[in-house]
Amino acid sequence: MHGYLRLVLAFGVLAYHLGYGVGALHLGPICVVVFYILSGYVVAKLLDRFFPPGTLWLFYKERFLRIYPVYALLLLVSAVFFFGAGIGQPEATALNVFAHITVVPLNYFMFWDVAVLRSINLSLLPTAWSLALEIQAFMILPLILRSSVAKGLLGMISLVIFGLSVNAVIDPNLWGYRLLPGVLFMFLAGGVLYKVLESHAADGAIFAKFYLLTSWLGVLASCLVAWSIGRFQLGLPSPALGFLLGLPLAWITTNKIRLPGGAMAGQLSYGVFLIHMPLIYAYSFYFKAEVKSLTCLVAVSIASLIVSWLVVTTIERMVWKWRRSITNSAASHSRVRSAEQSVEARSQLRFASSWPFRLALSLVALGSVFAIFQARVGYPLVRTSPIPVNAISQSGDGVFSASLPFTKHRPNPVHLRTRLIENGRSPMERVWSSSEVRRSTEGVYSTSRSQVWFKTSDGTDPRTNGRAYALVFPLVPPLWLEIGGWIVIVILVPLSVSIGRRQCSVASDSRPHAVPSATCG
């Protein structure tokens, strides 16, 4: 039944992009979050049934064939339409072409200019940003799902990030919906749900149920806290509601309830999800009509189904044979692998235990933690920038202002951590607005995203009193470096756990009559 659920969700996103919704709740984010849960479920199912340990590269190959051929074909169709009709002032640059071909950078459209349609600031397939997010999840989920420690630790960290976003402590649109650190626990919940409902493995069932219950209650608690302090609407509540509804919905519609045509419905959902936005623009362009109408909803829905059906009966049918051969190859590879695993494990263990590898791993981890800490806290690296006398202007009432030496706004604004010092002495007193500076007597300052307002310590003119004024502000690393740090941490934790478990396994295999160490789990 998951196939039908996917198709309904795809049409839900379509309706959302036509302007339909329920009050302040956005139907699109709710449906996308349920897609996250189902994607985690699919990954766990594939790993359990077709891709045992040692066949990870075959898993990646199968996922590539599932995602990329259909995406590439619909991207080509969309490009021909937009460039042919001239809708949205399409413009190809090296960056946006690279982003569309490799897909993953589309998830970072809020940081990099990957838009092709300049006048509306969209990519050729606007919904592909969530596909890029799912690809990132597919890359790391196989490394996490087989380790209870990694699932629990990373899932709880992600849940905390999501909870902060629900309460608008951090940007809810980024960390609660679009970036992997804040939604990773949703993918993991789907994978754990498979273990509870369908996996034949008996180990870890108690942990799996505990994880699902903790995640669901954690999101509910975050929403209740946000509601009680009046920040629920600020925290983008739709993704939270999507998880609260989507997890029970995925449980109810598990594949133990089978309906005819479910596989075809699931295949159609992918094409409908990707192509409906270009079809909406095509309807508006050719019919010159309002898109929020029943006529447009029916027309775009039918057109999306037709395009998706053509893709399924051509590209997907051909690719399915290749994907089937990969799963068969994974099964045969697993049988051969079991005979060679002991020797290979010892070889890998020697490499993982070597001091150069451990040193490199430690340096990368420390560098990632430092980059994240510097970006979030703003210490220990700071910069002092003197304010030239000719850059100071008077704003009246003894208040003077100058431009800040940085202009880019970050999720944690740098200006809130900027200090103003006079003659190299301790910082002046900060107040929170320029109006407070005007009401104060002397020796205070306030900052905005581009300006600093201040009064000198004795009320004199800073342009003529002979004193030096300087701004001290944190050096914030580029956003790509911070994101890279999070990705490295997400990868290194399960990698370290995997190495530790491998050491236990090899040690136990070398002593067949010994009782495994309690630390092996």
Secondary structure, DSSP 8 states (H G I E B T S, - for coil): -HHHHHHHHHHHHHHHHTT--BTTB-HHHHHHHHHHHHHHHHHHHHHHHT--TT-HHHHHHHHHHHHHHHHHHHHHHHHHHHHHHTTT-B---HHHHHHHHH-GGGGGTTTS---SBTTTTB-SSTTHHHHHHHHHHHHHHHHHHT-HHHHHHHHHHHHHHHHHHHTTSS-HHIIIIISHHHHHHHHHHHHHHHHHHT----TTHHHHHHHHHHHHHHHHHHHHHHHHTT-TTTT-HHHHHHHHHHHHHHHHT-TTS--TTHHHHHHHHHHHHHHHHHHHHHHHHHH---SSSHHHHHHHHHHHHHHHHHHIIIIIHHHHHHHHHHHHHHHHHHHHHHHHHHHHHHHHHHHHHSHHHHHHHHHHHHHHHHHHHHHHH--S-EEEEE--GGG-EEEETTEEEEE-S-----SS-GGGG-EEEETTSSB-EE-SSHHHHHHS-SSEEEE-SSEEEE--TTS--TTTS---EEEEEE----HHHHHHHHHHHHHHHHHHHHHHHHHHHHHHHHSTTS---GGG-
